[in-house]
Amino acid sequence: MDGYKEMYYRLFGKITDIIKELQSVQQETEEIFLSQETEKREGTCLAKKRSK
């Protein structure tokens, strides 16, 4: 009957690893998005300055 503990801990550990990986990927993609938004804003500001 103790086999369930091994299965539970293995499953819990794997799920924890996957959650950490998903959080890491989410953070990476958020940083990419924010950097693109910053580039867009900077490009818009430069375009306005050039047109003046």
C-alpha positions in Angstrom: 0.0 0.0 0.0 3.0 2.3 0.4 3.4 2.4 -3.4 0.9 5.2 -3.6 3.2 7.5 -1.7 6.0 7.0 -4.3 3.5 7.6 -7.1 2.1 10.7 -5.4 5.5 12.3 -4.7 6.7 11.5 -8.3 3.5 13.1 -9.8 3.6 16.1 -7.4 7.3 16.7 -8.2 6.7 16.5 -11.9 3.7 18.9 -11.8 5.8 21.3 -9.7 8.6 21.2 -12.3 6.1 21.8 -15.1 4.5 24.8 -13.3 7.9 26.4 -12.8 8.8 25.9 -16.5 5.4 27.4 -17.5 6.0 30.4 -15.3 9.5 30.9 -16.7 8.2 30.8 -20.3 5.4 33.2 -19.4 7.9 35.6 -17.9 10.1 35.4 -21.0 7.2 36.1 -23.4 6.0 39.0 -21.2 9.5 40.5 -21.5 9.4 40.1 -25.3 6.0 41.7 -25.5 7.1 44.6 -23.3 10.3 45.2 -25.2 8.3 45.3 -28.5 5.9 47.8 -27.0 8.8 50.0 -25.9 10.3 49.8 -29.4 7.0 50.8 -30.9 6.6 53.8 -28.6 10.2 54.9 -29.2 9.6 54.5 -33.0 6.5 56.6 -32.8 8.2 59.3 -30.8 11.1 59.4 -33.4 8.6 59.6 -36.3 6.8 62.5 -34.6 10.1 64.4 -34.0 11.2 63.8 -37.6 7.9 65.2 -39.0 8.2 68.4 -37.1 
